[in-house]
Amino acid sequence: MKTFNIIQIFILIFVLNSCKEKNGETKFKKPNVIIVITDDQGYGDLGHTGNPIIKTPTLDKFANQSVNLTNYHVGTTCAPTRAGLLTGRNCNRNGVWHTIMGASILNREEVTMANVFQDNGYKTAMFGKWHLGDNHPFAPEDRGFQETFYHGGGGIGQTPDYWNNDYFDDTYFRNGTPEKVEGYCTDIWFDEAMKFIENKKDDNFLCYLSLNAPHGPFNVPQKYYDLYKDETDIMETQKRFYGMITNIDDNFSKLLTKLEDLKIADNTIVIFTTDNGTANGYKYDKKSKRTLGYNVGMRGTKSSEYDGGHRVPFIIRWPDGKLEAGKSLSGLTAHVDILPTLASFAKVEFEPKKEMDGMDISNYLLGKTTSKDRYLVTDTQRVPWPIKGKQSCVMNEAWRLVNGTELYNINEDPGQIINLAEIHPERVIAMNAFYEKWWSSVIAETHFSTIDLGVDSKEVITCHDARTIDYFPPWNQRLIRLGKPMEPATFFVNFTEAGKYRFHLSRWPIESGLALGTEISDERPATLATDARVRGKAMKFKKAYVKIGDQEVSVAVDNTKQAATLELTVPKGKAELLAYFDLQKGGQSNAFYVTVEKIN
């Protein structure tokens, strides 16, 4: 039998004590955090929520290992949800009440989850879809994420994205610099995330894995379409939509396996959620005259104020944190709760300077408390400036007050068919009173973001972010290709330095190398698994204009050049920038792309 001397005994005691806090508990080790959020996938687009067709075996198994929030709500569209998730504040407060028109840019003074965790020693990264601003100071690398790899705009193939990206073998932005890759977009995002996780396995890390799938266009590898090709109870586009989700499921499996292989699974908080109700999983088919797909009996889909537009899955696993496997919680919760909750779980310092819409629900997730009686609001704006009462939903546990006049109890009536407002007038009054107070607080903070110019030698702004009033700008590259003139609209900008600037007004993006008057004949037919690419229509321009404040310059256009170039000396500070063309056939069109160059 081995004998210990007195020195060895003291060493042993020291080692054991070093593993204990003064109160005798095991020393707390900060968890890693991984958030996987998909785009346009609804509550019913998963196997474990009852969908009889979709194949999501990994996520279904993961749900059984995790806590599931079954009354969890988000914004009704993508950018507003992501803005709320990252800040704990409603989208109408933080500048992101829309997905385009300059209202998808997260106000510069907002503190993000990445800021909070980076300030507390975490390594931070995001991969995939950002959609909270493509220019300074709004890009993800400006907002607390140390490593980034993402596409432009709100989806692959949108106007700010790299030209001709189509989900396969694209060019994405690594910390703002274009980089060509090979592979399918979702595979790329997961691979990049797993590289980051492996590199940071010995550190504390926050990984925001924000997917563009299954948002349209519904482009998917053929083998994933083939999984559903023989299904008769879904439309052709739904077969691709489901295939994109099964591809996510396969990648999620690889991610969980990576955590196990690295031996960090137990102390890593893994979250799976989505950003709004389904966009394509439940639709009316004009051909068969049937509504096809599955929506868990809910009313509404993406962009709806009814539950089908904003009730989504939220699944969270953390074995070391003692989250109970397979537990479902039906208390009212929301995306704005996630930042304060994760900060509490990780025991990081977080003292909000602005009013929060979210709350810390960590004890509720742990089973230490019951859900609190609370009110929450979500709405659909998608307008130049938020409108009071527009497509609003006030929530209080199982109650929903929709548009101020329709009252539903979703426990008794999940399809929101029976309006109970006349039966419960006192509840309508109370919920409207909350909305009135909430709206006054929110609208007092609402303001537009302004894009900084002069930080880099060149900055590209696109019509995706122009302040249109009564129409949507050409927000994706298909619309750019169609070449329909766009009514001139202003950009809100901030010149960081006074001086002379050069403005290059383009019909096509700079990386395309195409001249102003060019027609593109690189169209491509659709396949069973991918959308078509349309021909690029020629536009002919006569004169180009730049107007800033009361200054305006113009120049005759040479349609064989890539851009019309104008110069203007501007003062430092905020301004409205207008950049547009006269067309040879009459009328005007906003420049689709504007490159702003600081020249002295």
C-alpha positions as CSV (number, residue, x, y, z in Angstrom):
1,M,0.0,0.0,0.0
2,K,1.4,3.4,-1.0
3,T,2.3,5.7,1.9
4,F,1.9,9.5,1.5
5,N,4.3,11.9,3.2
6,I,3.1,15.1,4.8
7,I,4.0,17.2,1.8
8,Q,2.1,15.0,-0.6
9,I,-0.9,15.2,1.6
10,F,-0.8,19.0,1.7
11,I,-0.5,19.1,-2.1
12,L,-3.5,16.8,-2.5
13,I,-5.6,18.9,-0.2
14,F,-4.6,22.0,-2.1
15,V,-5.6,20.5,-5.4
16,L,-8.9,19.3,-4.1
17,N,-9.7,22.7,-2.5
18,S,-8.7,24.5,-5.7
19,C,-11.6,22.7,-7.4
20,K,-14.1,23.9,-4.8
21,E,-15.6,27.3,-4.2
22,K,-15.6,28.6,-0.6
23,N,-19.2,27.3,-0.2
24,G,-18.2,23.8,-1.2
25,E,-19.6,23.8,-4.7
26,T,-17.6,22.9,-7.8
27,K,-15.9,25.9,-9.3
28,F,-18.0,27.4,-12.1
29,K,-16.6,27.1,-15.6
30,K,-18.1,29.4,-18.2
31,P,-20.0,27.6,-20.9
32,N,-19.4,28.0,-24.6
33,V,-22.4,29.2,-26.6
34,I,-23.6,28.2,-30.1
35,I,-26.8,29.6,-31.6
36,V,-28.1,28.1,-34.8
37,I,-30.9,30.1,-36.3
38,T,-32.5,29.2,-39.6
39,D,-34.4,31.5,-42.0
40,D,-38.1,31.1,-42.8
41,Q,-38.5,27.8,-41.1
42,G,-41.7,27.6,-39.1
43,Y,-42.8,25.7,-36.0
44,G,-44.3,23.0,-38.2
45,D,-41.2,22.4,-40.4
46,L,-39.8,19.7,-38.0
47,G,-40.5,16.1,-37.5
48,H,-40.9,16.3,-33.7
49,T,-43.5,19.0,-33.9
50,G,-45.8,16.7,-35.9
51,N,-44.8,17.2,-39.6
52,P,-45.5,13.8,-41.1
53,I,-43.3,14.3,-44.2
54,I,-40.1,16.2,-43.3
55,K,-37.0,14.3,-42.4
56,T,-35.2,15.9,-39.4
57,P,-33.9,13.0,-37.3
58,T,-31.1,14.9,-35.7
59,L,-33.1,17.9,-34.6
60,D,-35.9,15.5,-33.3
61,K,-33.4,13.6,-31.2
62,F,-31.8,16.9,-30.0
63,A,-35.2,18.1,-28.9
64,N,-35.4,15.0,-26.6
65,Q,-32.0,16.0,-25.1
66,S,-33.0,19.6,-24.5
67,V,-35.5,22.0,-23.0
68,N,-38.1,23.1,-25.6
69,L,-40.0,26.4,-25.4
70,T,-43.4,25.8,-26.9
71,N,-44.8,29.3,-26.5
72,Y,-41.7,31.2,-27.9
73,H,-42.1,34.2,-30.2
74,V,-40.1,36.3,-32.6
75,G,-40.6,39.0,-35.1
76,T,-42.6,38.1,-38.1
77,T,-39.7,38.5,-40.6
78,C,-36.0,37.8,-40.5
79,A,-34.0,40.9,-39.8
80,P,-36.3,42.2,-37.1
81,T,-36.0,38.9,-35.2
82,R,-32.2,38.8,-35.5
83,A,-31.9,42.4,-34.3
84,G,-34.1,41.6,-31.3
85,L,-32.2,38.3,-30.5
86,L,-28.8,40.1,-30.5
87,T,-29.9,43.1,-28.5
88,G,-32.8,42.0,-26.3
89,R,-34.7,45.0,-27.7
90,N,-37.7,45.2,-30.0
91,C,-36.9,45.8,-33.6
92,N,-38.9,49.1,-33.7
93,R,-36.5,50.5,-31.1
94,N,-33.3,49.5,-32.7
95,G,-33.7,50.5,-36.3
96,V,-34.7,47.1,-37.9
97,W,-38.4,47.2,-38.5
98,H,-38.1,46.1,-42.1
99,T,-35.9,43.9,-44.3
100,I,-35.0,46.5,-46.9
101,M,-35.4,50.3,-47.5
102,G,-32.6,51.2,-45.1
103,A,-34.7,49.9,-42.2
104,S,-32.7,46.7,-41.8
105,I,-29.7,48.4,-40.4
106,L,-29.1,48.0,-36.6
107,N,-28.6,51.4,-35.0
108,R,-24.9,52.0,-34.2
109,E,-25.5,52.7,-30.5
110,E,-27.1,49.3,-29.9
111,V,-25.1,46.8,-27.8
112,T,-25.1,43.3,-29.3
113,M,-24.7,39.9,-27.7
114,A,-21.3,39.7,-29.4
115,N,-20.2,43.0,-27.7
116,V,-21.3,41.7,-24.3
117,F,-19.5,38.3,-24.6
118,Q,-16.4,39.8,-26.2
119,D,-16.1,42.3,-23.4
120,N,-16.2,39.4,-21.0
121,G,-13.3,37.5,-22.6
122,Y,-15.2,35.3,-25.1
123,K,-14.0,34.6,-28.6
124,T,-16.8,35.6,-30.9
125,A,-17.7,34.6,-34.5
126,M,-20.7,34.7,-36.9
127,F,-21.3,32.7,-40.0
128,G,-24.0,33.0,-42.7
129,K,-26.7,35.6,-42.8
130,W,-26.1,38.9,-41.1
131,H,-28.8,41.3,-42.6
132,L,-28.3,44.1,-40.1
133,G,-26.2,46.4,-42.3
134,D,-23.6,45.9,-45.0
135,N,-21.7,49.1,-44.6
136,H,-19.7,50.8,-41.8
137,P,-20.3,50.7,-38.9
138,F,-22.9,48.0,-39.2
139,A,-21.1,45.0,-40.6
140,P,-20.8,42.0,-38.2
141,E,-17.0,42.7,-37.7
142,D,-18.0,46.2,-36.5
143,R,-20.5,44.8,-34.0
144,G,-18.4,42.6,-31.7
145,F,-17.8,39.6,-33.9
146,Q,-14.0,38.9,-34.2
147,E,-14.3,36.4,-37.0
148,T,-17.0,36.6,-39.7
149,F,-17.8,34.9,-42.9
150,Y,-21.1,35.9,-44.5
151,H,-23.1,36.8,-47.6
152,G,-24.5,40.3,-48.3
153,G,-28.0,41.6,-47.8
154,G,-30.8,39.4,-46.4
155,G,-30.1,36.4,-48.6
156,I,-27.7,34.9,-51.1
157,G,-28.4,36.5,-54.4
158,Q,-29.8,39.7,-53.0
159,T,-28.6,43.1,-54.3
160,P,-25.8,43.7,-51.7
161,D,-24.5,40.1,-52.1
162,Y,-21.6,39.2,-54.4
163,W,-22.6,39.1,-58.0
164,N,-24.1,35.8,-59.3
165,N,-24.0,34.0,-56.0
166,D,-26.6,31.2,-56.2
167,Y,-25.9,29.0,-53.1
168,F,-23.2,26.9,-54.9
169,D,-19.5,27.7,-55.2
170,D,-20.1,31.4,-54.2
171,T,-18.0,34.3,-53.0
172,Y,-18.7,35.4,-49.5
173,F,-17.2,38.0,-47.2
174,R,-14.5,37.2,-44.6
175,N,-14.4,40.1,-42.3
176,G,-15.6,42.2,-45.2
177,T,-13.2,40.9,-47.8
178,P,-14.6,38.7,-50.7
179,E,-13.4,35.1,-50.7
180,K,-14.3,32.4,-53.2
181,V,-15.4,29.0,-51.9
182,E,-16.5,25.7,-53.2
183,G,-19.6,23.9,-51.9
184,Y,-23.2,24.5,-50.9
185,C,-23.8,27.5,-48.7
186,T,-25.2,25.7,-45.6
187,D,-22.4,23.2,-45.7
188,I,-19.9,26.1,-45.9
189,W,-21.4,27.9,-42.9
190,F,-21.3,24.8,-40.7
191,D,-17.8,23.9,-41.8
192,E,-16.6,27.4,-41.0
193,A,-18.3,27.3,-37.6
194,M,-16.7,23.9,-36.8
195,K,-13.3,25.2,-37.7
196,F,-13.7,28.1,-35.4
197,I,-15.0,25.9,-32.6
198,E,-12.1,23.5,-33.0
199,N,-9.6,26.4,-33.0
200,K,-11.2,28.0,-29.9
201,K,-12.0,24.8,-28.0
202,D,-9.6,25.8,-25.1
203,D,-11.2,29.3,-24.9
204,N,-14.7,30.4,-24.1
205,F,-16.5,31.1,-27.4
206,L,-19.7,32.5,-28.7
207,C,-20.6,31.1,-32.2
208,Y,-23.6,32.7,-34.0
209,L,-24.4,30.3,-36.8
210,S,-27.0,32.3,-38.7
211,L,-28.3,30.4,-41.8
212,N,-29.9,31.8,-44.9
213,A,-31.6,28.5,-45.6
214,P,-34.4,27.6,-46.2
215,H,-35.1,31.1,-47.4
216,G,-35.7,31.4,-51.2
217,P,-34.5,31.0,-53.8
218,F,-35.1,27.3,-53.0
219,N,-31.8,26.0,-54.4
220,V,-30.6,22.7,-52.9
221,P,-28.3,19.9,-53.9
222,Q,-30.0,17.3,-56.1
223,K,-29.8,14.5,-53.5
224,Y,-31.8,16.5,-51.0
225,Y,-34.6,17.2,-53.5
226,D,-34.6,13.5,-54.4
227,L,-35.5,12.7,-50.8
228,Y,-38.9,14.3,-51.4
229,K,-39.4,14.0,-55.2
230,D,-42.1,11.3,-54.9
231,E,-44.1,13.0,-52.2
232,T,-47.6,13.9,-53.5
233,D,-48.8,16.0,-50.6
234,I,-46.4,18.9,-51.1
235,M,-45.7,21.2,-54.0
236,E,-42.5,21.1,-56.0
237,T,-41.0,24.2,-54.3
238,Q,-41.9,22.6,-50.9
239,K,-39.8,19.5,-51.9
240,R,-36.8,21.8,-52.3
241,F,-37.7,23.7,-49.1
242,Y,-37.9,20.5,-47.1
243,G,-34.7,19.3,-48.8
244,M,-32.9,22.5,-47.5
245,I,-34.1,21.7,-44.0
246,T,-32.9,18.1,-44.1
247,N,-29.5,19.4,-45.3
248,I,-29.5,21.6,-42.2
249,D,-30.4,18.6,-40.1
250,D,-27.4,16.6,-41.5
251,N,-25.1,19.5,-40.9
252,F,-26.4,19.9,-37.4
253,S,-25.5,16.3,-36.8
254,K,-21.9,17.0,-37.8
255,L,-21.8,19.9,-35.5
256,L,-23.0,17.9,-32.5
257,T,-20.5,15.1,-33.3
258,K,-17.7,17.7,-33.5
259,L,-18.5,18.9,-30.0
260,E,-18.4,15.3,-28.7
261,D,-15.1,14.6,-30.5
262,L,-13.6,17.8,-28.9
263,K,-15.0,16.7,-25.5
264,I,-16.7,20.1,-25.0
265,A,-20.4,19.0,-25.6
266,D,-21.4,19.0,-21.9
267,N,-20.4,22.5,-21.2
268,T,-21.6,24.0,-24.5
269,I,-24.9,25.7,-24.6
270,V,-26.4,24.7,-28.0
271,I,-29.5,26.5,-29.2
272,F,-31.6,25.8,-32.3
273,T,-34.3,28.2,-33.3
274,T,-35.8,30.0,-36.3
275,D,-36.5,33.6,-37.2
276,N,-40.2,33.7,-38.2
277,G,-43.1,31.5,-39.3
278,T,-42.8,29.3,-42.3
279,A,-42.4,30.9,-45.7
280,N,-43.1,27.8,-47.8
281,G,-44.0,24.9,-45.5
282,Y,-47.7,25.6,-45.6
283,K,-49.1,27.1,-48.7
284,Y,-52.2,27.1,-50.9
285,D,-51.6,25.2,-54.2
286,K,-53.6,26.8,-57.0
287,K,-53.1,23.7,-59.1
288,S,-54.6,21.2,-56.7
289,K,-56.8,23.8,-54.9
290,R,-55.5,22.5,-51.6
291,T,-53.4,23.9,-48.8
292,L,-50.3,21.7,-48.6
293,G,-47.8,21.2,-45.8
294,Y,-48.1,21.4,-42.1
295,N,-48.5,24.4,-39.7
296,V,-49.4,22.7,-36.3
297,G,-53.0,24.0,-36.8
298,M,-51.9,27.7,-36.5
299,R,-53.3,30.6,-38.4
300,G,-50.8,32.6,-40.5
301,T,-47.4,32.2,-41.9
302,K,-44.3,34.4,-42.3
303,S,-45.1,38.2,-41.9
304,S,-48.5,37.4,-40.2
305,E,-49.5,38.9,-36.8
306,Y,-51.3,35.6,-36.0
307,D,-49.3,32.9,-34.2
308,G,-48.2,31.1,-37.4
309,G,-46.2,34.2,-38.3
310,H,-44.2,34.4,-35.1
311,R,-44.4,31.3,-32.9
312,V,-41.3,29.3,-33.7
313,P,-39.3,26.4,-32.1
314,F,-36.6,27.2,-29.5
315,I,-34.5,24.2,-28.3
316,I,-31.7,24.6,-25.8
317,R,-29.3,22.0,-24.5
318,W,-26.6,22.4,-21.7
319,P,-25.9,19.2,-19.8
320,D,-23.4,20.8,-17.3
321,G,-26.0,23.5,-16.7
322,K,-28.5,20.9,-15.6
323,L,-31.1,21.7,-18.2
324,E,-33.6,18.9,-18.1
325,A,-33.6,16.7,-21.2
326,G,-36.9,16.4,-23.0
327,K,-38.6,19.0,-21.0
328,S,-41.2,21.3,-22.6
329,L,-42.1,24.7,-21.2
330,S,-45.3,26.6,-22.3
331,G,-44.7,29.9,-20.6
332,L,-44.6,33.0,-22.8
333,T,-41.1,33.7,-23.9
334,A,-39.4,35.5,-26.8
335,H,-36.2,36.1,-28.8
336,V,-35.6,39.3,-26.8
337,D,-35.1,37.1,-23.7
338,I,-32.1,35.3,-25.0
339,L,-29.3,37.9,-24.5
340,P,-30.1,38.5,-20.8
341,T,-30.6,34.8,-20.3
342,L,-27.3,33.7,-21.8
343,A,-25.5,36.5,-19.9
344,S,-27.0,35.0,-16.7
345,F,-26.1,31.4,-17.6
346,A,-22.5,32.4,-18.5
347,K,-22.2,34.8,-15.5
348,V,-20.9,37.6,-17.6
349,E,-21.4,41.3,-16.8
350,F,-24.3,42.8,-18.6
351,E,-25.9,46.0,-17.5
352,P,-28.2,47.4,-20.2
353,K,-28.1,51.1,-20.7
354,K,-31.3,51.1,-22.8
355,E,-34.8,49.8,-22.0
356,M,-35.0,46.1,-22.6
357,D,-38.1,44.3,-23.9
358,G,-36.6,40.9,-22.9
359,M,-36.0,39.4,-19.5
360,D,-33.7,36.8,-17.9
361,I,-35.6,33.4,-18.1
362,S,-32.6,31.3,-16.9
363,N,-34.3,30.2,-13.7
364,Y,-37.5,29.3,-15.6
365,L,-35.4,27.1,-18.0
366,L,-33.8,25.5,-15.0
367,G,-37.1,24.7,-13.4
368,K,-36.4,26.9,-10.4
369,T,-39.3,29.3,-11.0
370,T,-42.6,29.3,-12.9
371,S,-43.2,31.6,-15.9
372,K,-44.0,35.2,-15.1
373,D,-47.2,36.8,-16.0
374,R,-46.1,39.2,-18.7
375,Y,-47.0,41.1,-21.8
376,L,-45.1,41.0,-25.1
377,V,-45.6,42.7,-28.4
378,T,-44.7,41.7,-31.9
379,D,-45.8,43.3,-35.2
380,T,-45.2,43.4,-38.9
381,Q,-44.2,46.9,-40.2
382,R,-42.4,46.5,-43.6
383,V,-43.1,50.2,-44.2
384,P,-40.8,53.3,-44.4
385,W,-41.6,54.3,-40.9
386,P,-43.4,52.3,-38.1
387,I,-47.1,52.8,-37.9
388,K,-48.9,52.5,-34.6
389,G,-51.1,49.4,-34.4
390,K,-50.0,48.0,-37.8
391,Q,-50.4,44.2,-37.8
392,S,-49.8,44.1,-34.1
393,C,-50.1,41.2,-31.6
394,V,-50.1,41.8,-27.8
395,M,-49.4,38.5,-26.0
396,N,-50.2,37.5,-22.4
397,E,-49.5,33.8,-21.8
398,A,-52.2,32.1,-23.9
399,W,-54.0,35.3,-24.8
400,R,-53.5,37.2,-28.1
401,L,-54.9,40.6,-28.9
402,V,-54.5,41.0,-32.6
403,N,-54.8,44.5,-34.2
404,G,-56.3,45.9,-31.1
405,T,-59.7,44.3,-31.6
406,E,-59.4,40.5,-32.0
407,L,-58.9,38.4,-28.8
408,Y,-58.0,34.8,-28.9
409,N,-57.0,32.1,-26.4
410,I,-54.6,29.8,-28.2
411,N,-54.9,27.1,-25.6
412,E,-58.5,26.6,-26.5
413,D,-58.4,27.9,-30.1
414,P,-54.9,27.4,-31.6
415,G,-56.2,28.3,-35.1
416,Q,-57.4,31.8,-33.8
417,I,-60.9,31.5,-35.2
418,I,-63.1,32.5,-32.3
419,N,-62.8,36.2,-31.4
420,L,-63.5,36.6,-27.7
421,A,-63.2,40.3,-27.5
422,E,-66.9,40.9,-26.7
423,I,-66.8,38.2,-24.0
424,H,-63.7,39.6,-22.3
425,P,-63.8,43.4,-22.8
426,E,-61.8,44.0,-19.6
427,R,-58.9,41.9,-21.1
428,V,-59.0,43.9,-24.3
429,I,-58.8,47.1,-22.4
430,A,-55.9,45.9,-20.3
431,M,-53.9,44.6,-23.3
432,N,-54.6,47.8,-25.3
433,A,-53.4,49.9,-22.4
434,F,-50.2,47.9,-22.3
435,Y,-49.7,48.4,-26.0
436,E,-50.3,52.2,-25.7
437,K,-47.6,52.5,-23.1
438,W,-45.3,50.2,-24.9
439,W,-45.7,52.0,-28.2
440,S,-45.0,55.4,-26.6
441,S,-41.8,54.0,-25.2
442,V,-40.7,52.4,-28.5
443,I,-41.5,55.2,-31.0
444,A,-39.6,57.7,-28.8
445,E,-36.4,55.7,-29.6
446,T,-37.1,54.9,-33.3
447,H,-34.7,56.4,-35.8
448,F,-32.9,55.7,-39.0
449,S,-29.3,54.5,-39.3
450,T,-26.8,56.5,-41.3
451,I,-24.0,54.8,-43.3
452,D,-20.5,56.1,-42.7
453,L,-18.6,57.2,-45.8
454,G,-14.9,58.0,-45.8
455,V,-13.8,55.2,-43.4
456,D,-12.4,53.1,-46.2
457,S,-11.0,54.5,-49.4
458,K,-14.1,53.1,-51.2
459,E,-17.5,52.1,-49.9
460,V,-20.3,50.5,-52.0
461,I,-23.9,51.3,-51.2
462,T,-26.8,49.6,-53.0
463,C,-30.4,50.4,-53.8
464,H,-31.4,47.7,-51.3
465,D,-30.9,50.4,-48.6
466,A,-32.3,53.4,-50.4
467,R,-35.2,55.2,-48.5
468,T,-38.0,54.4,-50.9
469,I,-41.5,55.5,-49.7
470,D,-44.3,53.7,-51.4
471,Y,-42.5,50.8,-53.2
472,F,-39.8,48.2,-52.7
473,P,-36.5,48.9,-54.3
474,P,-34.8,46.2,-56.5
475,W,-33.7,44.2,-53.4
476,N,-32.4,41.1,-55.2
477,Q,-30.2,40.4,-58.2
478,R,-33.1,39.0,-60.3
479,L,-34.8,42.4,-60.1
480,I,-31.5,44.1,-60.9
481,R,-31.3,41.9,-64.0
482,L,-34.8,42.7,-65.1
483,G,-33.7,46.4,-65.3
484,K,-37.0,48.1,-64.4
485,P,-36.2,51.8,-63.7
486,M,-36.3,52.6,-60.0
487,E,-37.7,55.9,-58.9
488,P,-34.8,58.0,-57.4
489,A,-34.5,57.6,-53.6
490,T,-32.1,59.0,-51.0
491,F,-29.5,57.3,-48.9
492,F,-28.9,58.5,-45.3
493,V,-25.2,58.8,-45.0
494,N,-22.6,60.3,-42.7
495,F,-19.4,61.8,-44.2
496,T,-16.7,61.0,-41.5
497,E,-14.4,63.6,-43.0
498,A,-14.9,66.8,-45.0
499,G,-13.3,66.9,-48.4
500,K,-13.6,65.8,-52.0
501,Y,-15.4,62.6,-52.8
502,R,-15.8,60.7,-56.1
503,F,-19.1,59.0,-56.8
504,H,-19.3,56.1,-59.3
505,L,-22.8,55.3,-60.4
506,S,-23.3,51.8,-61.8
507,R,-26.0,49.7,-63.4
508,W,-24.2,46.5,-62.5
509,P,-22.0,45.8,-59.5
510,I,-18.3,46.6,-59.8
511,E,-17.2,42.9,-59.4
512,S,-19.2,42.0,-62.5
513,G,-16.9,44.1,-64.8
514,L,-19.9,45.0,-66.9
515,A,-20.4,48.3,-68.7
516,L,-23.4,50.5,-68.0
517,G,-25.3,49.7,-71.2
518,T,-24.5,46.0,-71.3
519,E,-27.1,43.2,-71.8
520,I,-26.2,39.9,-70.1
521,S,-27.0,36.7,-71.9
522,D,-25.9,34.3,-69.2
523,E,-29.4,33.1,-68.4
524,R,-29.8,29.6,-67.1
525,P,-32.9,27.3,-67.0
526,A,-34.4,26.0,-63.8
527,T,-33.9,22.5,-62.7
528,L,-35.9,20.3,-60.4
529,A,-33.6,21.4,-57.6
530,T,-32.7,25.1,-58.5
531,D,-34.3,28.3,-59.8
532,A,-33.6,29.8,-63.2
533,R,-31.3,32.7,-63.8
534,V,-32.9,35.3,-66.0
535,R,-31.3,37.4,-68.8
536,G,-29.8,40.7,-67.8
537,K,-31.7,43.4,-69.6
538,A,-29.9,46.4,-71.1
539,M,-30.6,49.9,-69.8
540,K,-29.3,53.0,-71.6
541,F,-28.5,56.2,-69.7
542,K,-28.1,59.8,-70.9
543,K,-27.1,61.8,-67.8
544,A,-26.0,61.0,-64.2
545,Y,-26.6,63.1,-61.1
546,V,-25.4,63.3,-57.6
547,K,-27.2,65.5,-55.1
548,I,-26.1,66.1,-51.5
549,G,-28.1,68.7,-49.6
550,D,-28.3,71.8,-51.8
551,Q,-25.3,70.7,-54.0
552,E,-25.8,68.9,-57.2
553,V,-23.5,67.8,-60.0
554,S,-24.2,66.0,-63.3
555,V,-22.3,64.4,-66.1
556,A,-23.1,63.0,-69.6
557,V,-23.0,59.2,-69.5
558,D,-20.8,56.9,-71.7
559,N,-22.7,53.6,-71.7
560,T,-19.5,51.7,-72.7
561,K,-18.0,52.6,-69.3
562,Q,-18.6,50.6,-66.1
563,A,-19.8,53.7,-64.2
564,A,-20.6,57.4,-64.5
565,T,-18.1,59.2,-62.3
566,L,-18.8,62.6,-60.6
567,E,-17.0,64.6,-57.9
568,L,-18.2,66.7,-55.1
569,T,-16.7,68.5,-52.1
570,V,-18.8,67.8,-49.0
571,P,-18.7,68.9,-45.4
572,K,-18.3,66.5,-42.5
573,G,-21.5,65.1,-41.1
574,K,-24.9,63.6,-41.9
575,A,-26.5,64.2,-45.2
576,E,-29.0,62.8,-47.7
577,L,-27.4,61.4,-50.8
578,L,-29.3,61.1,-54.1
579,A,-27.6,59.3,-57.1
580,Y,-29.6,58.7,-60.2
581,F,-29.7,58.7,-64.0
582,D,-31.7,60.2,-66.8
583,L,-32.7,57.4,-69.2
584,Q,-32.3,57.8,-73.0
585,K,-35.9,56.8,-73.6
586,G,-37.1,59.3,-71.0
587,G,-37.7,59.1,-67.3
588,Q,-35.2,58.5,-64.5
589,S,-33.8,55.6,-62.5
590,N,-31.9,55.5,-59.2
591,A,-28.4,54.1,-59.5
592,F,-28.5,50.4,-58.4
593,Y,-24.9,50.6,-57.1
594,V,-22.9,53.6,-55.9
595,T,-19.2,53.4,-55.1
596,V,-18.1,56.4,-52.9
597,E,-14.4,57.1,-53.0
598,K,-12.6,59.6,-50.7
599,I,-9.9,61.3,-52.8
600,N,-8.3,63.8,-50.4
